């Protein structure tokens, strides 16, 4: 192992690292830090939990400590792009932790927060800007952010940004930067689209691969339970009740599946919450805060939602559904056994997923040990109740559809004018999204036969003498 003091970092950085209790660098840190200090472009492959955030943060702070170059107004010296708001916030925390003696000026630009505050933070320019691609493009377009003077850019979790559809935005951002710059691209996997991006925007990069997905994680006790689809819920509840589970992440393949598993656990009396892309930013932040605080013991998540979440003391990872991409298995179970701890990973495999299991075993180069089924737990919600809950949730979702975007130009009110609603129109206001509770109350009142058409009632007026006259239409 290489010690941090031998990597060429400035003394203020070493003191901050030492204050956190670290003396030896991880493999990714021992390779990326010298390469960045030498000014090379980097194409790095490393999974989450290997210390790659510090691998690029420490060299950036070193340059500030050694030779701080004032940023231009509305500009930055270094730009870090992250796929999610949660990961961006964690990177900023890392900068503050290791930059306690260098005190870099930083700003974070993410969606879900007020743009005005972010614009004010960028007015004088900053040393390091951490941003998600979508909001950064918005502020670049308005002239509130200028990256023409940025000398270093880091793309963290590039494959996740690809999954989230950010690749066009990333290309626009890189094209707006100086040609003479340092570009660092880090990714857990290296699909062909990421390699194509590297070929287009990196100059003679130094390729660094650490802890590839094919390497099993020795500190994780892995096992698989073969069970039919209908028995998975009972096995999951039994595991969470029967073992010493501090914090657990349960993985599903779909957002709807995450919600259904979460409802089942809650019906069984287990504190659980779901996190996925359909949740609002505030919901996700509240859920993660509760998970860290221990008021929520089980986090049910999809692969993309869980990427970049940095929580050290997760004792169990449970694959309620096996991933259809074998490399995702390693990313999932890597959520446990962090910071020198051990962890437990249990996979529930039904007959339709055995091919996925074989692919996983090929990737990790070992067979996953088979574990005996757990006894059916007491107090398990009846299958009929779970099915009823799922039907009711589906009913609410149909009654309360998510807003559709990019439907093309539509005629609307003039700016500053509220749309006029027809007299007697009792339809829900499309500007106000109905809550689940509101939808349930409305459905209970309306019953199953909701009207398909909303007719505007004809207004009637009276002639003198009381005779009714139909309004002309």
C-alpha positions in Angstrom: 0.0 0.0 0.0 1.2 3.5 -0.8 1.1 6.1 1.9 -0.5 9.5 1.2 2.7 11.3 2.3 4.5 9.7 -0.7 2.1 10.9 -3.3 3.4 14.5 -3.6 0.4 16.2 -1.9 0.8 19.6 -0.2 1.1 19.7 3.5 -2.3 21.3 4.2 -4.0 18.4 2.3 -2.0 15.7 4.2 -2.9 17.3 7.5 -6.6 17.1 6.6 -6.3 13.5 5.4 -4.5 12.6 8.6 -7.2 14.2 10.7 -9.7 11.8 9.1 -7.6 8.9 10.2 -6.2 7.9 6.8 -2.5 7.1 6.2 -2.6 4.7 3.3 -4.1 5.4 -0.1 -6.5 2.9 -1.8 -5.4 1.4 -5.2 -7.4 3.9 -7.2 -6.0 6.8 -5.1 -2.4 5.7 -5.5 -2.8 5.7 -9.3 -5.1 8.6 -10.0 -3.5 11.2 -7.7 0.0 11.1 -9.3 -1.5 11.1 -12.8 -3.7 14.1 -12.1 -0.8 16.0 -10.4 1.3 15.3 -13.6 -1.5 16.9 -15.7 -2.6 13.8 -17.6 -6.0 13.1 -18.9 -7.4 10.0 -17.2 -9.8 7.2 -18.2 -10.5 5.3 -15.0 -12.6 2.3 -14.1 -13.5 1.8 -10.5 -16.6 0.7 -8.7 -18.3 2.8 -6.0 -16.7 2.4 -2.5 -13.1 2.3 -3.7 -12.2 5.8 -2.6 -12.4 7.4 -6.0 -14.0 10.7 -4.8 -10.9 11.5 -2.7 -8.8 10.3 -5.7 -9.8 13.4 -7.7 -10.7 15.8 -4.9 -7.2 15.7 -3.3 -5.3 16.7 -6.5 -7.7 19.6 -7.1 -7.2 20.8 -3.6 -3.4 20.4 -4.0 -3.4 22.8 -6.9 -5.4 25.4 -4.9 -2.9 25.1 -2.0 0.1 25.4 -4.3 -0.9 27.9 -6.9 -4.5 29.3 -6.6 -5.5 31.0 -9.8 -8.5 33.3 -9.3 -11.6 32.2 -11.3 -13.3 34.6 -13.7 -16.6 36.1 -12.7 -19.3 33.5 -13.2 -16.6 30.9 -13.9 -14.6 28.2 -12.1 -11.1 26.7 -12.2 -12.3 23.1 -11.9 -15.6 21.5 -12.7 -16.9 18.2 -11.4 -20.0 16.7 -13.1 -22.1 14.2 -11.1 -25.2 12.3 -12.3 -27.4 12.9 -9.2 -27.9 15.6 -6.6 -27.1 13.2 -3.8 -23.7 12.4 -5.2 -23.0 16.0 -6.0 -23.7 16.9 -2.4 -21.4 14.1 -1.1 -18.6 15.4 -3.3 -19.0 18.9 -1.9 -18.9 17.4 1.6 -15.6 15.7 0.7 -14.2 19.0 -0.6 -15.0 20.7 2.6 -13.6 17.9 4.7 -10.2 17.7 2.9 -10.1 21.4 2.1 -10.4 22.6 5.7 -6.9 24.1 5.6 -7.0 25.4 2.0 -10.5 26.8 2.2 -11.4 26.6 -1.5 -14.4 28.6 -2.8 -17.1 26.1 -4.0 -20.5 26.1 -5.5 -23.0 23.4 -6.2 -25.5 23.6 -9.1 -28.2 21.0 -9.0 -31.8 20.7 -9.9 -34.5 20.8 -7.2 -32.9 23.9 -5.6 -33.5 27.6 -6.2 -31.6 28.8 -9.2 -31.3 32.3 -7.7 -29.1 31.2 -4.9 -26.9 29.2 -7.2 -26.5 32.2 -9.6 -25.5 34.4 -6.7 -22.9 31.8 -5.6 -21.3 31.9 -9.0 -21.3 35.7 -9.4 -17.6 36.2 -8.4 -16.4 32.9 -9.7 -15.3 29.8 -7.6 -12.4 27.5 -7.4 -14.4 24.3 -7.7 -17.9 23.9 -9.2 -19.9 20.7 -8.6 -22.9 20.3 -10.8 -25.4 18.0 -12.4 -25.5 18.3 -16.2 -29.1 19.4 -16.6 -29.1 22.5 -14.3 -25.6 23.5 -15.5 -26.8 23.6 -19.1 -29.7 25.8 -18.0 -27.5 28.3 -16.2 -24.9 28.3 -19.0 -27.7 29.1 -21.5 -28.8 32.1 -19.4 -25.3 33.4 -19.1 -25.2 32.9 -15.3 -22.3 30.4 -15.6 -19.3 30.6 -17.9 -16.9 27.6 -18.2 -14.6 29.0 -20.9 -11.8 29.5 -18.4 -12.1 26.1 -16.6 -8.8 24.2 -16.7 -9.9 20.8 -15.3 -13.1 18.8 -15.6 -14.0 15.6 -13.8 -16.8 13.3 -14.9 -17.8 11.1 -12.0 -19.9 8.0 -12.5 -20.0 8.5 -16.3 -21.9 5.3 -17.0 -24.7 6.4 -14.7 -24.9 9.8 -16.5 -25.2 7.7 -19.7 -28.1 5.7 -18.2 -29.9 8.9 -17.2 -29.7 10.3 -20.7 -27.2 13.1 -19.9 -24.8 12.3 -22.7 -26.0 15.1 -25.1 -25.7 17.6 -22.2 -22.2 16.4 -21.3 -21.0 16.8 -24.9 -22.4 20.4 -25.0 -20.6 21.1 -21.7 -17.2 19.7 -22.9 -17.5 21.5 -26.2 -17.9 24.8 -24.3 -14.6 24.3 -22.4 -11.1 25.2 -23.5 -9.4 22.7 -25.7 -6.3 22.9 -23.5 -7.6 21.3 -20.3 -7.3 18.3 -18.1 -10.2 15.8 -18.4 -10.7 13.0 -15.9 -13.4 10.4 -16.7 -14.3 7.9 -14.0 -16.9 5.1 -14.5 -17.9 1.9 -12.8 -18.3 0.2 -16.2 -17.0 1.0 -19.6 -19.7 0.6 -22.2 -18.9 1.5 -25.8 -20.7 4.9 -25.6 -18.3 5.9 -22.7 -15.3 4.8 -24.7 -16.5 6.8 -27.7 -16.9 9.9 -25.4 -13.4 9.4 -24.2 -12.0 9.1 -27.7 -13.7 12.3 -28.7 -12.9 14.5 -25.7 -9.8 13.1 -23.9 -6.2 13.6 -25.1 -3.8 10.6 -24.8 -5.5 9.5 -21.5 -3.8 7.4 -19.0 -6.0 4.3 -18.5 -6.5 3.2 -15.0 -8.5 0.1 -14.0 -8.9 -0.8 -10.3 -11.0 -3.6 -8.7 -12.8 -4.6 -11.9 -16.3 -6.0 -11.7 -15.0 -9.5 -12.3 -13.2 -9.5 -8.9 -15.3 -10.9 -6.0 -15.4 -8.9 -2.9 -13.8 -11.0 -0.2 -15.3 -9.3 2.8 -18.9 -10.0 1.7 -20.7 -13.2 2.8 -22.6 -14.0 -0.4 -25.5 -16.5 -0.7 -28.5 -17.3 -2.9 -31.9 -18.7 -1.9 -33.8 -20.6 -4.6 -37.5 -19.8 -4.2 -40.5 -19.4 -6.4 -41.7 -15.9 -7.2 -44.6 -16.0 -4.8 -42.4 -17.0 -1.9 -39.9 -14.2 -2.2 -41.8 -11.7 0.1 -41.9 -14.3 2.9 -38.2 -15.0 2.6 -37.3 -11.3 2.6 -39.4 -10.6 5.7 -37.8 -13.7 7.5 -34.3 -12.5 6.7 -34.9 -9.0 7.9 -36.6 -10.2 11.1 -34.3 -13.2 11.8 -30.8 -11.6 11.5 -29.0 -8.8 13.1 -29.7 -6.3 10.4 -28.4 -2.8 11.2 -29.2 -1.2 7.8 -30.2 -3.0 4.7 -30.7 -2.1 1.1 -33.1 -4.3 -0.9 -32.8 -4.1 -4.7 -35.5 -4.5 -7.3 -35.2 -4.1 -11.1 -38.1 -1.6 -11.5 -39.5 1.4 -9.8 -42.9 -0.2 -9.5 -41.3 -3.3 -8.0 -39.6 -1.2 -5.4 -42.9 0.4 -4.3 -44.6 -3.0 -4.1 -41.8 -4.5 -2.0 -41.8 -1.5 0.3 -45.6 -1.8 0.8 -45.2 -5.5 1.7 -42.5 -4.8 4.3 -44.5 -2.0 5.8 -47.5 -4.3 6.1 -45.3 -6.8 7.9 -44.3 -4.2 10.4 -40.8 -3.4 9.1 -39.7 0.2 8.8 -39.0 0.5 5.1 -38.9 3.3 2.4 -38.5 3.2 -1.3 -36.1 5.4 -3.4 -36.2 5.7 -7.1 -36.4 8.1 -10.0 -40.2 8.8 -9.6 -39.7 10.2 -6.2 -39.2 13.9 -5.8 -35.9 15.3 -4.7 -37.4 16.3 -1.3 -38.8 12.8 -0.8 -35.4 11.2 -1.7 -33.5 13.5 0.7 -36.0 12.8 3.5 -35.7 9.1 2.9 -31.9 9.1 2.9 -31.8 11.2 6.1 -34.2 8.8 7.8 -32.1 5.8 6.6 -28.9 7.4 7.9 -30.6 8.2 11.2 -31.9 4.7 11.6 -35.6 5.6 11.7 -35.9 3.7 8.4 -34.0 0.4 8.7 -34.6 -0.9 5.1 -34.1 1.1 1.9 -35.8 -0.4 -1.2 -34.0 0.9 -4.3 -33.5 0.5 -8.0 -29.9 0.3 -9.4 -29.8 3.8 -10.7 -31.2 5.4 -7.6 -28.7 3.7 -5.3 -25.6 4.6 -7.4 -23.5 7.2 -5.6 -25.2 6.8 -2.2 -22.4 6.7 0.3 -23.5 5.1 3.5 -20.8 3.1 5.3 -22.7 1.0 7.8 -25.0 -1.1 5.6 -24.9 -4.6 7.1 -27.1 -6.4 4.5 -27.8 -6.2 0.8 -30.7 -8.3 -0.5 -31.4 -8.8 -4.1 -35.1 -9.3 -4.2 -34.7 -9.5 -8.0 -31.5 -10.5 -9.6 -30.1 -7.9 -12.0 -30.2 -8.8 -15.7 -26.8 -7.1 -16.2 -24.3 -9.2 -14.2 -21.9 -6.3 -13.5 -24.8 -4.6 -11.6 -24.6 -7.5 -9.0 -21.1 -6.4 -7.9 -22.2 -2.7 -7.7 -25.2 -3.7 -5.6 -23.4 -5.9 -3.1 -20.6 -3.3 -2.9 -23.0 -1.2 -0.8 -22.0 -3.3 2.2 -18.6 -4.2 3.6 -17.4 -0.6 3.4 -14.7 1.1 5.4 -13.1 -2.2 6.4 -16.3 -3.7 7.6 -17.8 -7.1 6.7 -21.2 -7.5 5.1 -23.9 -10.0 4.0 -25.4 -10.2 0.6 -28.4 -12.5 0.0 -30.1 -13.0 -3.4 -33.5 -14.4 -4.0 -33.6 -16.4 -7.2 -36.7 -17.8 -8.9 -36.8 -20.1 -11.9 -36.9 -17.3 -14.4 -33.7 -15.7 -13.0 -31.4 -18.7 -13.1 -29.8 -17.6 -16.3 -29.0 -14.2 -14.6 -27.4 -16.1 -11.8 -25.2 -18.1 -14.2 -24.1 -14.9 -15.8 -23.3 -13.4 -12.4 -21.2 -16.4 -11.4 -19.2 -16.1 -14.7 -18.5 -12.4 -14.0 -17.3 -12.9 -10.4 -15.5 -16.1 -11.3 -17.1 -18.2 -8.5 -20.3 -20.0 -7.6 -22.6 -18.2 -5.1 -23.2 -20.6 -2.2 -26.8 -21.8 -1.9 -28.6 -21.0 1.4 -31.6 -22.9 2.8 -35.0 -21.3 2.7 -36.1 -19.5 5.9 -39.3 -20.8 7.6 -42.4 -18.8 6.7 -42.5 -15.9 9.2 -45.4 -15.3 11.5 -47.5 -12.2 11.0 -46.8 -12.1 7.3 -49.5 -10.2 5.5 -51.8 -12.5 3.6 -51.1 -12.7 -0.2 -54.7 -11.5 -0.8 -54.0 -8.4 1.3 -50.8 -7.7 -0.6 -52.6 -8.2 -3.9 -55.3 -5.8 -2.7 -52.7 -3.2 -1.8 -51.1 -3.5 -5.2 -54.4 -3.2 -7.0 -55.3 -0.1 -4.9 -51.8 1.5 -5.6 -52.3 0.8 -9.4 -55.7 2.3 -9.2 -54.3 5.5 -7.5 -51.6 5.7 -10.1 -54.1 5.5 -13.0 -56.2 8.2 -11.3 -53.1 10.3 -10.6 -50.8 10.0 -13.6 -47.4 11.5 -13.7 -47.1 14.6 -15.8 -46.0 14.0 -19.3 -43.2 16.1 -20.7 -42.0 17.0 -24.2 -45.4 16.6 -25.8 -44.7 19.3 -28.3 -46.0 22.9 -28.6 -49.4 23.4 -27.2 -51.6 26.5 -27.1 -51.7 28.0 -23.7 -52.4 31.2 -21.9 -50.4 34.3 -22.4 -47.4 34.8 -20.0 -48.6 36.0 -16.7 -52.2 34.9 -17.3 -53.8 32.0 -15.5 -55.7 29.6 -17.7 -59.4 30.1 -17.6 -61.5 27.1 -16.5 -65.0 26.6 -17.9 -67.9 27.4 -15.6 -69.0 24.2 -13.9 -65.9 22.2 -15.0 -65.2 19.9 -12.0 -62.2 18.2 -13.4 -59.0 18.2 -11.3 -56.8 21.2 -12.0 -53.9 19.9 -14.1 -51.6 22.4 -12.5 -52.1 20.7 -9.1 -51.0 17.1 -8.7 -53.4 15.1 -6.6 -51.9 13.3 -3.6 -52.5 9.6 -3.0 -54.7 10.5 0.0 -56.8 13.0 -2.1 -57.1 10.4 -4.9 -58.3 7.7 -2.4 -60.8 10.0 -0.9 -62.2 11.0 -4.3 -62.4 7.4 -5.5 -64.3 6.4 -2.4 -66.8 9.1 -3.1 -67.1 8.5 -6.8 -67.0 4.7 -6.7 -65.7 2.6 -9.6 -67.7 4.4 -12.3 -66.0 7.7 -12.8 -67.5 9.8 -15.5 -65.7 9.6 -18.9 -66.9 13.0 -20.1 -67.3 16.2 -18.3 -70.0 18.2 -20.0 -70.4 21.8 -19.3 -73.9 22.4 -17.9 -76.1 24.5 -20.0 -77.0 27.7 -18.3 -80.6 28.8 -18.4 -82.1 32.2 -18.0 -85.6 33.4 -17.4 -87.7 35.9 -19.4 -89.8 38.2 -17.5 -92.8 36.1 -16.4 -90.7 33.1 -15.5 -90.5 31.3 -18.9 -87.2 29.4 -19.4 -85.2 30.2 -22.5 -82.2 28.2 -23.7 -79.0 30.2 -24.2 -77.8 30.4 -27.8 -74.7 28.4 -28.4 
